Amino acid sequence: MTPIPPLDEEKDHTGEPPSSLSRRQFLRLLLPAGIMIGFGGSVYVLSRDQLFLRPPGALSEEHFLALCIKCRKCEEICPQTIIEAVKITENVAGLGTPELNFREGACDFCMKCVEVCPTGALEMMEVEQIKLGLAEVVPESCIAWDWGGCTLCADVCPYEAISLDEKKRPVVDPALCNGCGLCEYQCPGAALRSYRSTSGRGIIVVPLEQV
C-alpha cells in the first residue's frame, strides 16, 4: 500500500503544491487560538500594546519589558501589597511582570521596590518627578455623579489634585495628580455601584498613555 505523504508534501491534480496551509502554518495559527479558547477568549495573545500601571521608577514600557526579569522582588517587598504579577488572562507578552493594583491599597512612594530591582527596570528618581498614572472619574460608577453627597476622593487626596465642580462632582487636575491610587482605593463605588462598571469604582487610575 502506498503511504500517504505528509501534508506539507501533498500536491494537487496539477502536480503543484496546494495553496492551502501547510501543517506547520496550520499549527502556528492553531496554538494562539487554543490559548484563547482555553481561557475563555480573554487572553491578549502576544499583544505588546496593552498598557499597565507599573511600579515607581518604570520608564517607557519598551525599556521596562527589555530589563524586567520577572523576579517578583518588588512584589515581595511592597509594604502596601499593591504590586502583583500580570496574569496570563490579561496579557501573554507581559506575563509575570509587575503591575499596580489599587483595589488593595495605594502607593506611598517608599521606593523599596526600586531598591530591590536587580536589573534597573525600576530606576531611582525624585518622588516629585514620579507619575504612576492619572486618576480618571468613571461617571457611571461615581456616586457623586448622579446621586450626590460623596466627596471622599477629594477629601483623601494628599496632593489636592481632586476638586469638586458646582454640582459637587469630582474633577481631577492632571498637573497635580501623580497616580498614587488613594482615591481609587478609598472609593466606595465598588460596594454600591459595582453592577454598573467593570472596575466598580467611581474613580480609577489609568496609565498616562491611555489618557
KADA-V735531 format. One record per residue. RES is the residue in three letters. OMEGA is omega in whole degrees, -180 to 180 (999 if undefined). Layout:
BEGIN
res=RES omega=OMEGA
res=RES omega=OMEGA
END
This chain:
BEGIN
res=MET omega=-178
res=THR omega=-179
res=PRO omega=179
res=ILE omega=-179
res=PRO omega=177
res=PRO omega=-177
res=LEU omega=-179
res=ASP omega=-174
res=GLU omega=-179
res=GLU omega=178
res=LYS omega=179
res=ASP omega=-175
res=HIS omega=179
res=THR omega=-178
res=GLY omega=180
res=GLU omega=177
res=PRO omega=-179
res=PRO omega=-179
res=SER omega=-179
res=SER omega=-178
res=LEU omega=172
res=SER omega=-180
res=ARG omega=-178
res=ARG omega=179
res=GLN omega=180
res=PHE omega=-179
res=LEU omega=178
res=ARG omega=179
res=LEU omega=-175
res=LEU omega=-175
res=LEU omega=177
res=PRO omega=179
res=ALA omega=178
res=GLY omega=178
res=ILE omega=180
res=MET omega=-179
res=ILE omega=-178
res=GLY omega=-180
res=PHE omega=175
res=GLY omega=178
res=GLY omega=-173
res=SER omega=-179
res=VAL omega=173
res=TYR omega=-171
res=VAL omega=175
res=LEU omega=-179
res=SER omega=175
res=ARG omega=-178
res=ASP omega=-180
res=GLN omega=-176
res=LEU omega=179
res=PHE omega=172
res=LEU omega=-177
res=ARG omega=177
res=PRO omega=179
res=PRO omega=177
res=GLY omega=177
res=ALA omega=179
res=LEU omega=180
res=SER omega=179
res=GLU omega=179
res=GLU omega=178
res=HIS omega=-178
res=PHE omega=-178
res=LEU omega=180
res=ALA omega=-175
res=LEU omega=-176
res=CYS omega=180
res=ILE omega=175
res=LYS omega=-179
res=CYS omega=177
res=ARG omega=177
res=LYS omega=180
res=CYS omega=179
res=GLU omega=-177
res=GLU omega=-173
res=ILE omega=-175
res=CYS omega=-178
res=PRO omega=180
res=GLN omega=180
res=THR omega=180
res=ILE omega=179
res=ILE omega=178
res=GLU omega=-178
res=ALA omega=175
res=VAL omega=-178
res=LYS omega=-180
res=ILE omega=178
res=THR omega=177
res=GLU omega=-175
res=ASN omega=-180
res=VAL omega=-178
res=ALA omega=-178
res=GLY omega=-177
res=LEU omega=175
res=GLY omega=178
res=THR omega=-175
res=PRO omega=172
res=GLU omega=-179
res=LEU omega=179
res=ASN omega=-176
res=PHE omega=171
res=ARG omega=-177
res=GLU omega=-178
res=GLY omega=-179
res=ALA omega=-179
res=CYS omega=177
res=ASP omega=176
res=PHE omega=177
res=CYS omega=176
res=MET omega=177
res=LYS omega=179
res=CYS omega=179
res=VAL omega=-177
res=GLU omega=-176
res=VAL omega=-179
res=CYS omega=-174
res=PRO omega=-172
res=THR omega=-176
res=GLY omega=175
res=ALA omega=172
res=LEU omega=-176
res=GLU omega=179
res=MET omega=178
res=MET omega=178
res=GLU omega=-178
res=VAL omega=-179
res=GLU omega=-178
res=GLN omega=-173
res=ILE omega=170
res=LYS omega=-179
res=LEU omega=-177
res=GLY omega=-179
res=LEU omega=178
res=ALA omega=-178
res=GLU omega=-180
res=VAL omega=177
res=VAL omega=-172
res=PRO omega=-177
res=GLU omega=179
res=SER omega=-177
res=CYS omega=-179
res=ILE omega=-177
res=ALA omega=-173
res=TRP omega=179
res=ASP omega=177
res=TRP omega=-179
res=GLY omega=174
res=GLY omega=-178
res=CYS omega=178
res=THR omega=-170
res=LEU omega=-177
res=CYS omega=178
res=ALA omega=-178
res=ASP omega=-173
res=VAL omega=-176
res=CYS omega=-177
res=PRO omega=-177
res=TYR omega=-180
res=GLU omega=-179
res=ALA omega=-178
res=ILE omega=176
res=SER omega=-180
res=LEU omega=178
res=ASP omega=-176
res=GLU omega=177
res=LYS omega=178
res=LYS omega=176
res=ARG omega=-175
res=PRO omega=176
res=VAL omega=-176
res=VAL omega=174
res=ASP omega=-177
res=PRO omega=-178
res=ALA omega=-177
res=LEU omega=-178
res=CYS omega=176
res=ASN omega=176
res=GLY omega=-178
res=CYS omega=176
res=GLY omega=-178
res=LEU omega=179
res=CYS omega=179
res=GLU omega=-179
res=TYR omega=-176
res=GLN omega=-176
res=CYS omega=-179
res=PRO omega=-178
res=GLY omega=-180
res=ALA omega=-179
res=ALA omega=-172
res=LEU omega=-174
res=ARG omega=-173
res=SER omega=-179
res=TYR omega=-177
res=ARG omega=-173
res=SER omega=178
res=THR omega=180
res=SER omega=-178
res=GLY omega=-177
res=ARG omega=-178
res=GLY omega=175
res=ILE omega=-179
res=ILE omega=177
res=VAL omega=-180
res=VAL omega=177
res=PRO omega=-178
res=LEU omega=-178
res=GLU omega=-177
res=GLN omega=-175
res=VAL omega=999
END
